[in-house]
Amino acid sequence: MEDTPGAPEQGLPPLLIEAVRYAEDRHWEVAPGTWLIDGDGPARCSCGDRHCELPGAHPTTEDWRRKASAGPGVVRRWWTENPQASILLPTGRSFDALDVPETAGCLALARMERLELQLGPVVNVPAAAGQSGRRLLFLVLPGTLAKLPDLLRRLGWAPGRLDLVGRGEGDWIVAPPSRIGAYGFAQWARPPSALNRWLPDAGELVSPLAYACGRAAQPARAPQPAAQPTQSAAAR
């Protein structure tokens, strides 16, 4: 996903360049999303909802899934018409995503790399309204939603006990370099490359992700008070 010096892409809007690359290089379907409008006060979503929960990071129409395209020419036209639109990638088609808090995701990512597990691209995005921090999205083969509850049960976790969410059919992820919220951007923690073109199955990643989510959710132990000297010790 690196720019080539002297390429004709130079000078074009970054969102247009990346949207076309996702379609052309990875054959991912792409759809234009909302965008942020700056002005007096906080940036607001182009949808016009002052209380939008995903400002600059959601579809513009209800039939966005039907219109999503992997055709580079179509994608180029969309972002030529609106170079500010965020880049949405539908899940449940070319890939699904395992969505975890950033702290747990980084812990799991380090462990996966030590174990030399096959990894796909990983996206780092700001959390949605009502959440805190950022999130890591691990791209995996489609079909995750149907089997994720059973995979967690086998590891001893009831569905809903961990902050580990599957993103599949009917959902989407916001792709870099889209801007999300007033100050955040989608970024690649592990960018798409020739080395991660083949995506892992969710079953290969759920165990380290569940372990990291469970560990990150454990409350920190309260410091133990210092032992008070006994009367006999104090009299010495």
PyRosetta script that sets phi, psi and omega in degrees:
from pyrosetta import init, pose_from_sequence

init()
pose = pose_from_sequence("MEDTPGAPEQGLPPLLIEAVRYAEDRHWEVAPGTWLIDGDGPARCSCGDRHCELPGAHPTTEDWRRKASAGPGVVRRWWTENPQASILLPTGRSFDALDVPETAGCLALARMERLELQLGPVVNVPAAAGQSGRRLLFLVLPGTLAKLPDLLRRLGWAPGRLDLVGRGEGDWIVAPPSRIGAYGFAQWARPPSALNRWLPDAGELVSPLAYACGRAAQPARAPQPAAQPTQSAAAR")
pose.set_psi(1, 25.6)
pose.set_omega(1, -176.4)
pose.set_phi(2, -96.2)
pose.set_psi(2, 147.4)
pose.set_omega(2, 177.5)
pose.set_phi(3, -73.0)
pose.set_psi(3, 142.6)
pose.set_omega(3, 175.4)
pose.set_phi(4, -97.7)
pose.set_psi(4, 124.4)
pose.set_omega(4, -179.5)
pose.set_phi(5, -55.2)
pose.set_psi(5, 133.2)
pose.set_omega(5, 177.4)
pose.set_phi(6, 82.5)
pose.set_psi(6, 1.3)
pose.set_omega(6, -179.3)
pose.set_phi(7, -69.8)
pose.set_psi(7, 152.8)
pose.set_omega(7, -179.0)
pose.set_phi(8, -65.7)
pose.set_psi(8, -12.6)
pose.set_omega(8, -179.6)
pose.set_phi(9, -70.5)
pose.set_psi(9, -22.6)
pose.set_omega(9, -176.2)
pose.set_phi(10, -60.1)
pose.set_psi(10, 136.3)
pose.set_omega(10, -178.8)
pose.set_phi(11, 94.4)
pose.set_psi(11, -12.7)
pose.set_omega(11, 177.6)
pose.set_phi(12, -83.9)
pose.set_psi(12, 157.0)
pose.set_omega(12, 178.4)
pose.set_phi(13, -57.8)
pose.set_psi(13, 136.0)
pose.set_omega(13, -177.6)
pose.set_phi(14, -57.3)
pose.set_psi(14, -38.4)
pose.set_omega(14, -179.2)
pose.set_phi(15, -66.1)
pose.set_psi(15, -37.1)
pose.set_omega(15, 177.2)
pose.set_phi(16, -64.0)
pose.set_psi(16, -46.0)
pose.set_omega(16, -179.1)
pose.set_phi(17, -58.5)
pose.set_psi(17, -49.2)
pose.set_omega(17, -175.7)
pose.set_phi(18, -70.7)
pose.set_psi(18, -39.0)
pose.set_omega(18, 179.2)
pose.set_phi(19, -60.2)
pose.set_psi(19, -43.2)
pose.set_omega(19, 178.9)
pose.set_phi(20, -65.9)
pose.set_psi(20, -38.7)
pose.set_omega(20, 179.8)
pose.set_phi(21, -64.4)
pose.set_psi(21, -39.9)
pose.set_omega(21, 178.6)
pose.set_phi(22, -60.6)
pose.set_psi(22, -41.7)
pose.set_omega(22, -179.7)
pose.set_phi(23, -73.0)
pose.set_psi(23, -42.8)
pose.set_omega(23, -172.8)
pose.set_phi(24, -79.4)
pose.set_psi(24, -45.0)
pose.set_omega(24, -174.5)
pose.set_phi(25, -86.9)
pose.set_psi(25, -37.7)
pose.set_omega(25, -176.9)
pose.set_phi(26, -104.3)
pose.set_psi(26, -11.4)
pose.set_omega(26, -176.6)
pose.set_phi(27, 61.3)
pose.set_psi(27, 32.9)
pose.set_omega(27, 175.9)
pose.set_phi(28, -85.7)
pose.set_psi(28, 139.0)
pose.set_omega(28, 172.7)
pose.set_phi(29, -71.4)
pose.set_psi(29, 143.0)
pose.set_omega(29, -174.4)
pose.set_phi(30, -131.3)
pose.set_psi(30, 146.5)
pose.set_omega(30, 174.9)
pose.set_phi(31, -139.5)
pose.set_psi(31, 140.9)
pose.set_omega(31, 176.6)
pose.set_phi(32, -75.7)
pose.set_psi(32, 139.8)
pose.set_omega(32, 178.7)
pose.set_phi(33, -113.2)
pose.set_psi(33, -169.9)
pose.set_omega(33, 176.9)
pose.set_phi(34, -70.5)
pose.set_psi(34, 176.0)
pose.set_omega(34, 179.4)
pose.set_phi(35, -145.3)
pose.set_psi(35, 171.5)
pose.set_omega(35, -177.6)
pose.set_phi(36, -98.5)
pose.set_psi(36, 141.3)
pose.set_omega(36, 178.4)
pose.set_phi(37, -114.4)
pose.set_psi(37, 120.0)
pose.set_omega(37, 178.7)
pose.set_phi(38, -89.2)
pose.set_psi(38, 151.8)
pose.set_omega(38, 179.1)
pose.set_phi(39, 179.3)
pose.set_psi(39, -151.8)
pose.set_omega(39, 175.8)
pose.set_phi(40, -68.1)
pose.set_psi(40, 127.2)
pose.set_omega(40, -179.5)
pose.set_phi(41, 85.4)
pose.set_psi(41, -168.3)
pose.set_omega(41, -178.1)
pose.set_phi(42, -63.1)
pose.set_psi(42, 151.9)
pose.set_omega(42, 175.1)
pose.set_phi(43, -61.3)
pose.set_psi(43, 143.1)
pose.set_omega(43, -178.0)
pose.set_phi(44, -122.1)
pose.set_psi(44, 154.9)
pose.set_omega(44, -178.0)
pose.set_phi(45, -75.4)
pose.set_psi(45, 146.1)
pose.set_omega(45, -179.7)
pose.set_phi(46, -66.0)
pose.set_psi(46, -14.0)
pose.set_omega(46, 179.9)
pose.set_phi(47, -70.9)
pose.set_psi(47, -16.5)
pose.set_omega(47, 177.5)
pose.set_phi(48, 90.2)
pose.set_psi(48, -6.8)
pose.set_omega(48, 179.1)
pose.set_phi(49, -80.8)
pose.set_psi(49, 115.5)
pose.set_omega(49, -177.6)
pose.set_phi(50, -66.6)
pose.set_psi(50, -19.9)
pose.set_omega(50, -179.6)
pose.set_phi(51, -111.9)
pose.set_psi(51, 27.8)
pose.set_omega(51, -178.7)
pose.set_phi(52, -56.9)
pose.set_psi(52, 130.3)
pose.set_omega(52, -178.4)
pose.set_phi(53, -83.3)
pose.set_psi(53, -16.7)
pose.set_omega(53, 178.9)
pose.set_phi(54, -131.4)
pose.set_psi(54, 64.0)
pose.set_omega(54, -175.4)
pose.set_phi(55, -61.1)
pose.set_psi(55, 123.9)
pose.set_omega(55, 179.2)
pose.set_phi(56, 73.6)
pose.set_psi(56, 18.0)
pose.set_omega(56, -172.3)
pose.set_phi(57, -146.4)
pose.set_psi(57, 34.4)
pose.set_omega(57, 178.6)
pose.set_phi(58, -143.4)
pose.set_psi(58, 164.4)
pose.set_omega(58, -178.2)
pose.set_phi(59, -63.6)
pose.set_psi(59, 157.5)
pose.set_omega(59, 179.8)
pose.set_phi(60, -94.2)
pose.set_psi(60, -19.3)
pose.set_omega(60, -179.3)
pose.set_phi(61, -138.4)
pose.set_psi(61, 158.6)
pose.set_omega(61, -179.5)
pose.set_phi(62, -69.9)
pose.set_psi(62, -26.6)
pose.set_omega(62, -177.9)
pose.set_phi(63, -97.4)
pose.set_psi(63, 28.1)
pose.set_omega(63, -177.1)
pose.set_phi(64, -60.3)
pose.set_psi(64, -33.1)
pose.set_omega(64, -178.8)
pose.set_phi(65, -65.5)
pose.set_psi(65, -38.1)
pose.set_omega(65, 179.4)
pose.set_phi(66, -68.5)
pose.set_psi(66, -33.2)
pose.set_omega(66, -176.4)
pose.set_phi(67, -85.3)
pose.set_psi(67, -17.6)
pose.set_omega(67, -178.2)
pose.set_phi(68, -54.0)
pose.set_psi(68, 140.8)
pose.set_omega(68, -173.3)
pose.set_phi(69, -140.3)
pose.set_psi(69, 147.4)
pose.set_omega(69, 172.3)
pose.set_phi(70, -105.3)
pose.set_psi(70, 12.3)
pose.set_omega(70, 178.2)
pose.set_phi(71, -81.6)
pose.set_psi(71, 115.3)
pose.set_omega(71, -177.3)
pose.set_phi(72, -55.6)
pose.set_psi(72, -37.1)
pose.set_omega(72, -179.4)
pose.set_phi(73, -66.4)
pose.set_psi(73, -41.8)
pose.set_omega(73, 178.2)
pose.set_phi(74, -64.4)
pose.set_psi(74, -45.9)
pose.set_omega(74, -179.3)
pose.set_phi(75, -62.9)
pose.set_psi(75, -42.2)
pose.set_omega(75, 179.1)
pose.set_phi(76, -61.0)
pose.set_psi(76, -40.6)
pose.set_omega(76, 180.0)
pose.set_phi(77, -64.7)
pose.set_psi(77, -41.8)
pose.set_omega(77, -180.0)
pose.set_phi(78, -58.5)
pose.set_psi(78, -48.2)
pose.set_omega(78, -176.1)
pose.set_phi(79, -82.2)
pose.set_psi(79, -13.9)
pose.set_omega(79, 169.7)
pose.set_phi(80, -72.0)
pose.set_psi(80, -38.6)
pose.set_omega(80, 178.1)
pose.set_phi(81, -71.7)
pose.set_psi(81, -34.5)
pose.set_omega(81, -179.6)
pose.set_phi(82, -142.5)
pose.set_psi(82, 85.8)
pose.set_omega(82, -175.9)
pose.set_phi(83, -69.8)
pose.set_psi(83, -6.7)
pose.set_omega(83, -179.9)
pose.set_phi(84, -93.9)
pose.set_psi(84, -10.5)
pose.set_omega(84, -175.4)
pose.set_phi(85, -60.8)
pose.set_psi(85, 138.1)
pose.set_omega(85, 174.7)
pose.set_phi(86, -69.5)
pose.set_psi(86, 159.4)
pose.set_omega(86, -178.1)
pose.set_phi(87, -100.4)
pose.set_psi(87, 117.5)
pose.set_omega(87, 177.7)
pose.set_phi(88, -107.6)
pose.set_psi(88, 133.7)
pose.set_omega(88, 176.7)
pose.set_phi(89, -115.4)
pose.set_psi(89, 114.5)
pose.set_omega(89, -179.5)
pose.set_phi(90, -63.7)
pose.set_psi(90, 135.5)
pose.set_omega(90, 172.0)
pose.set_phi(91, -92.2)
pose.set_psi(91, 162.7)
pose.set_omega(91, -178.0)
pose.set_phi(92, 89.3)
pose.set_psi(92, 3.7)
pose.set_omega(92, -179.7)
pose.set_phi(93, -119.8)
pose.set_psi(93, -85.8)
pose.set_omega(93, 177.2)
pose.set_phi(94, -76.4)
pose.set_psi(94, -24.9)
pose.set_omega(94, -178.1)
pose.set_phi(95, -161.1)
pose.set_psi(95, 162.2)
pose.set_omega(95, 164.5)
pose.set_phi(96, -110.6)
pose.set_psi(96, 179.4)
pose.set_omega(96, 178.8)
pose.set_phi(97, -141.2)
pose.set_psi(97, 141.7)
pose.set_omega(97, 171.8)
pose.set_phi(98, -102.0)
pose.set_psi(98, 118.6)
pose.set_omega(98, -169.2)
pose.set_phi(99, -106.6)
pose.set_psi(99, 118.8)
pose.set_omega(99, -178.1)
pose.set_phi(100, -137.5)
pose.set_psi(100, 161.5)
pose.set_omega(100, 175.7)
pose.set_phi(101, -61.9)
pose.set_psi(101, 151.2)
pose.set_omega(101, -175.8)
pose.set_phi(102, -58.4)
pose.set_psi(102, -43.5)
pose.set_omega(102, -178.1)
pose.set_phi(103, -59.5)
pose.set_psi(103, -48.7)
pose.set_omega(103, 178.6)
pose.set_phi(104, -66.2)
pose.set_psi(104, -38.9)
pose.set_omega(104, -179.1)
pose.set_phi(105, -63.1)
pose.set_psi(105, -41.0)
pose.set_omega(105, 179.2)
pose.set_phi(106, -67.3)
pose.set_psi(106, -38.7)
pose.set_omega(106, 177.1)
pose.set_phi(107, -62.0)
pose.set_psi(107, -45.9)
pose.set_omega(107, 179.6)
pose.set_phi(108, -67.1)
pose.set_psi(108, -39.2)
pose.set_omega(108, -178.6)
pose.set_phi(109, -61.4)
pose.set_psi(109, -42.9)
pose.set_omega(109, 178.1)
pose.set_phi(110, -62.5)
pose.set_psi(110, -40.4)
pose.set_omega(110, 179.7)
pose.set_phi(111, -67.6)
pose.set_psi(111, -41.9)
pose.set_omega(111, 178.9)
pose.set_phi(112, -61.2)
pose.set_psi(112, -40.2)
pose.set_omega(112, -179.9)
pose.set_phi(113, -66.6)
pose.set_psi(113, -37.1)
pose.set_omega(113, 177.0)
pose.set_phi(114, -64.9)
pose.set_psi(114, -36.6)
pose.set_omega(114, 179.6)
pose.set_phi(115, -80.6)
pose.set_psi(115, -5.2)
pose.set_omega(115, -180.0)
pose.set_phi(116, 58.2)
pose.set_psi(116, 41.3)
pose.set_omega(116, 175.4)
pose.set_phi(117, -74.1)
pose.set_psi(117, 149.0)
pose.set_omega(117, 174.1)
pose.set_phi(118, -69.0)
pose.set_psi(118, 126.9)
pose.set_omega(118, -179.1)
pose.set_phi(119, -124.2)
pose.set_psi(119, 145.9)
pose.set_omega(119, 171.8)
pose.set_phi(120, -96.2)
pose.set_psi(120, -169.1)
pose.set_omega(120, 175.4)
pose.set_phi(121, -62.6)
pose.set_psi(121, 152.1)
pose.set_omega(121, 179.0)
pose.set_phi(122, -131.9)
pose.set_psi(122, 127.2)
pose.set_omega(122, -178.2)
pose.set_phi(123, -103.1)
pose.set_psi(123, 140.2)
pose.set_omega(123, 175.3)
pose.set_phi(124, -112.6)
pose.set_psi(124, 119.1)
pose.set_omega(124, -175.6)
pose.set_phi(125, -132.3)
pose.set_psi(125, 153.7)
pose.set_omega(125, 172.5)
pose.set_phi(126, -63.4)
pose.set_psi(126, 149.1)
pose.set_omega(126, 179.2)
pose.set_phi(127, -69.9)
pose.set_psi(127, 153.7)
pose.set_omega(127, 177.0)
pose.set_phi(128, -74.7)
pose.set_psi(128, 172.4)
pose.set_omega(128, 179.1)
pose.set_phi(129, -57.7)
pose.set_psi(129, 136.8)
pose.set_omega(129, -179.2)
pose.set_phi(130, 91.4)
pose.set_psi(130, -9.8)
pose.set_omega(130, 176.3)
pose.set_phi(131, -111.1)
pose.set_psi(131, 167.3)
pose.set_omega(131, 178.7)
pose.set_phi(132, -124.3)
pose.set_psi(132, 159.5)
pose.set_omega(132, 178.9)
pose.set_phi(133, 73.0)
pose.set_psi(133, -158.7)
pose.set_omega(133, 178.2)
pose.set_phi(134, -118.5)
pose.set_psi(134, 172.4)
pose.set_omega(134, -176.8)
pose.set_phi(135, -127.0)
pose.set_psi(135, 149.9)
pose.set_omega(135, 171.1)
pose.set_phi(136, -110.6)
pose.set_psi(136, 132.2)
pose.set_omega(136, 179.8)
pose.set_phi(137, -115.0)
pose.set_psi(137, 114.6)
pose.set_omega(137, -179.8)
pose.set_phi(138, -94.0)
pose.set_psi(138, 117.3)
pose.set_omega(138, -178.7)
pose.set_phi(139, -78.0)
pose.set_psi(139, 130.3)
pose.set_omega(139, -177.9)
pose.set_phi(140, -135.8)
pose.set_psi(140, 173.9)
pose.set_omega(140, 178.7)
pose.set_phi(141, -62.8)
pose.set_psi(141, 150.5)
pose.set_omega(141, 178.0)
pose.set_phi(142, -61.0)
pose.set_psi(142, 157.8)
pose.set_omega(142, 178.4)
pose.set_phi(143, 102.9)
pose.set_psi(143, 9.2)
pose.set_omega(143, -175.4)
pose.set_phi(144, -66.9)
pose.set_psi(144, -42.7)
pose.set_omega(144, -172.9)
pose.set_phi(145, -56.9)
pose.set_psi(145, -40.4)
pose.set_omega(145, -174.9)
pose.set_phi(146, -68.0)
pose.set_psi(146, -33.7)
pose.set_omega(146, -174.1)
pose.set_phi(147, -107.0)
pose.set_psi(147, -6.4)
pose.set_omega(147, -177.7)
pose.set_phi(148, -60.6)
pose.set_psi(148, -45.0)
pose.set_omega(148, 179.3)
pose.set_phi(149, -57.5)
pose.set_psi(149, -41.4)
pose.set_omega(149, -179.2)
pose.set_phi(150, -69.2)
pose.set_psi(150, -38.0)
pose.set_omega(150, 178.0)
pose.set_phi(151, -61.8)
pose.set_psi(151, -39.3)
pose.set_omega(151, 179.4)
pose.set_phi(152, -70.2)
pose.set_psi(152, -39.3)
pose.set_omega(152, 178.8)
pose.set_phi(153, -61.0)
pose.set_psi(153, -40.3)
pose.set_omega(153, 179.9)
pose.set_phi(154, -62.4)
pose.set_psi(154, -26.9)
pose.set_omega(154, 178.9)
pose.set_phi(155, -89.5)
pose.set_psi(155, 0.7)
pose.set_omega(155, 178.1)
pose.set_phi(156, 91.6)
pose.set_psi(156, 13.4)
pose.set_omega(156, -179.0)
pose.set_phi(157, -112.5)
pose.set_psi(157, 125.0)
pose.set_omega(157, 173.9)
pose.set_phi(158, -72.0)
pose.set_psi(158, 140.8)
pose.set_omega(158, 177.4)
pose.set_phi(159, -53.9)
pose.set_psi(159, 133.6)
pose.set_omega(159, 180.0)
pose.set_phi(160, 95.0)
pose.set_psi(160, -11.5)
pose.set_omega(160, -180.0)
pose.set_phi(161, -77.9)
pose.set_psi(161, -26.4)
pose.set_omega(161, -178.7)
pose.set_phi(162, -110.2)
pose.set_psi(162, 151.5)
pose.set_omega(162, 174.0)
pose.set_phi(163, -84.5)
pose.set_psi(163, 64.4)
pose.set_omega(163, 179.9)
pose.set_phi(164, -132.3)
pose.set_psi(164, 112.0)
pose.set_omega(164, -170.5)
pose.set_phi(165, -119.6)
pose.set_psi(165, 137.3)
pose.set_omega(165, 173.4)
pose.set_phi(166, -91.5)
pose.set_psi(166, 137.7)
pose.set_omega(166, 177.7)
pose.set_phi(167, -116.5)
pose.set_psi(167, 112.8)
pose.set_omega(167, -176.1)
pose.set_phi(168, -134.9)
pose.set_psi(168, -140.6)
pose.set_omega(168, -174.7)
pose.set_phi(169, -52.7)
pose.set_psi(169, 130.6)
pose.set_omega(169, 178.8)
pose.set_phi(170, 90.9)
pose.set_psi(170, -8.2)
pose.set_omega(170, -177.9)
pose.set_phi(171, -108.4)
pose.set_psi(171, -174.6)
pose.set_omega(171, 179.3)
pose.set_phi(172, -156.0)
pose.set_psi(172, 164.3)
pose.set_omega(172, 167.6)
pose.set_phi(173, -121.1)
pose.set_psi(173, 155.4)
pose.set_omega(173, 177.4)
pose.set_phi(174, -96.8)
pose.set_psi(174, 123.1)
pose.set_omega(174, -172.2)
pose.set_phi(175, -94.9)
pose.set_psi(175, 148.4)
pose.set_omega(175, 173.9)
pose.set_phi(176, -60.5)
pose.set_psi(176, 148.9)
pose.set_omega(176, 2.0)
pose.set_phi(177, -98.8)
pose.set_psi(177, 40.0)
pose.set_omega(177, -177.9)
pose.set_phi(178, -60.1)
pose.set_psi(178, 146.1)
pose.set_omega(178, 177.3)
pose.set_phi(179, -94.2)
pose.set_psi(179, 131.6)
pose.set_omega(179, -178.0)
pose.set_phi(180, -125.6)
pose.set_psi(180, 120.9)
pose.set_omega(180, -178.8)
pose.set_phi(181, 72.4)
pose.set_psi(181, -175.4)
pose.set_omega(181, -171.9)
pose.set_phi(182, -67.1)
pose.set_psi(182, -34.7)
pose.set_omega(182, -170.9)
pose.set_phi(183, -129.5)
pose.set_psi(183, -3.6)
pose.set_omega(183, -172.3)
pose.set_phi(184, -105.3)
pose.set_psi(184, 155.1)
pose.set_omega(184, 176.7)
pose.set_phi(185, -130.6)
pose.set_psi(185, 150.4)
pose.set_omega(185, 168.8)
pose.set_phi(186, -75.5)
pose.set_psi(186, 136.5)
pose.set_omega(186, -178.6)
pose.set_phi(187, -136.6)
pose.set_psi(187, 158.6)
pose.set_omega(187, 175.4)
pose.set_phi(188, -91.6)
pose.set_psi(188, 122.1)
pose.set_omega(188, 169.4)
pose.set_phi(189, -79.9)
pose.set_psi(189, -34.8)
pose.set_omega(189, 170.7)
pose.set_phi(190, -136.5)
pose.set_psi(190, 103.2)
pose.set_omega(190, -174.3)
pose.set_phi(191, -70.7)
pose.set_psi(191, 157.1)
pose.set_omega(191, 174.1)
pose.set_phi(192, -59.7)
pose.set_psi(192, 137.6)
pose.set_omega(192, 179.6)
pose.set_phi(193, -153.0)
pose.set_psi(193, 175.9)
pose.set_omega(193, 177.6)
pose.set_phi(194, -65.4)
pose.set_psi(194, -24.6)
pose.set_omega(194, -176.9)
pose.set_phi(195, -78.9)
pose.set_psi(195, -21.1)
pose.set_omega(195, -178.8)
pose.set_phi(196, -121.5)
pose.set_psi(196, 29.1)
pose.set_omega(196, 178.4)
pose.set_phi(197, -65.3)
pose.set_psi(197, -33.7)
pose.set_omega(197, 178.7)
pose.set_phi(198, -91.0)
pose.set_psi(198, 120.6)
pose.set_omega(198, -174.0)
pose.set_phi(199, -85.3)
pose.set_psi(199, 148.9)
pose.set_omega(199, 176.5)
pose.set_phi(200, -78.5)
pose.set_psi(200, 161.0)
pose.set_omega(200, 170.9)
pose.set_phi(201, -77.6)
pose.set_psi(201, 147.0)
pose.set_omega(201, -178.7)
pose.set_phi(202, -57.5)
pose.set_psi(202, -34.2)
pose.set_omega(202, -178.6)
pose.set_phi(203, -59.9)
pose.set_psi(203, -25.3)
pose.set_omega(203, -179.5)
pose.set_phi(204, -76.9)
pose.set_psi(204, -22.0)
pose.set_omega(204, -174.7)
pose.set_phi(205, -109.0)
pose.set_psi(205, -16.6)
pose.set_omega(205, -173.3)
pose.set_phi(206, -62.9)
pose.set_psi(206, -40.5)
pose.set_omega(206, -177.1)
pose.set_phi(207, -60.7)
pose.set_psi(207, -53.4)
pose.set_omega(207, 178.1)
pose.set_phi(208, -65.3)
pose.set_psi(208, -31.9)
pose.set_omega(208, 178.6)
pose.set_phi(209, -69.8)
pose.set_psi(209, -43.4)
pose.set_omega(209, 179.0)
pose.set_phi(210, -63.7)
pose.set_psi(210, -42.2)
pose.set_omega(210, 177.9)
pose.set_phi(211, -59.3)
pose.set_psi(211, -46.1)
pose.set_omega(211, -178.2)
pose.set_phi(212, -67.1)
pose.set_psi(212, -39.2)
pose.set_omega(212, 179.0)
pose.set_phi(213, -66.1)
pose.set_psi(213, -41.4)
pose.set_omega(213, 178.4)
pose.set_phi(214, -64.6)
pose.set_psi(214, -40.5)
pose.set_omega(214, 179.8)
pose.set_phi(215, -68.0)
pose.set_psi(215, -41.8)
pose.set_omega(215, -179.0)
pose.set_phi(216, -67.6)
pose.set_psi(216, -26.3)
pose.set_omega(216, -177.8)
pose.set_phi(217, -82.8)
pose.set_psi(217, -13.4)
pose.set_omega(217, -179.2)
pose.set_phi(218, -68.2)
pose.set_psi(218, 129.5)
pose.set_omega(218, 178.5)
pose.set_phi(219, -65.6)
pose.set_psi(219, 143.1)
pose.set_omega(219, 178.4)
pose.set_phi(220, -64.6)
pose.set_psi(220, 139.9)
pose.set_omega(220, 179.8)
pose.set_phi(221, -67.9)
pose.set_psi(221, 134.9)
pose.set_omega(221, 178.8)
pose.set_phi(222, -70.7)
pose.set_psi(222, 139.1)
pose.set_omega(222, 179.7)
pose.set_phi(223, -62.5)
pose.set_psi(223, 138.6)
pose.set_omega(223, 179.6)
pose.set_phi(224, -78.1)
pose.set_psi(224, 136.7)
pose.set_omega(224, 178.6)
pose.set_phi(225, -65.9)
pose.set_psi(225, 146.6)
pose.set_omega(225, -179.9)
pose.set_phi(226, -64.3)
pose.set_psi(226, 140.8)
pose.set_omega(226, -179.6)
pose.set_phi(227, -65.3)
pose.set_psi(227, 131.9)
pose.set_omega(227, 179.0)
pose.set_phi(228, -82.6)
pose.set_psi(228, 138.0)
pose.set_omega(228, -180.0)
pose.set_phi(229, -66.0)
pose.set_psi(229, 141.6)
pose.set_omega(229, 176.1)
pose.set_phi(230, -71.8)
pose.set_psi(230, 163.6)
pose.set_omega(230, -178.8)
pose.set_phi(231, -61.1)
pose.set_psi(231, -37.6)
pose.set_omega(231, -178.4)
pose.set_phi(232, -69.3)
pose.set_psi(232, -35.5)
pose.set_omega(232, 178.9)
pose.set_phi(233, -70.5)
pose.set_psi(233, -37.1)
pose.set_omega(233, -179.7)
pose.set_phi(234, -68.5)
pose.set_psi(234, -25.5)
pose.set_omega(234, -177.8)
pose.set_phi(235, -82.5)
pose.set_psi(235, -9.4)
pose.set_omega(235, -178.1)
pose.set_phi(236, -73.0)
pose.dump_pdb("model.pdb")
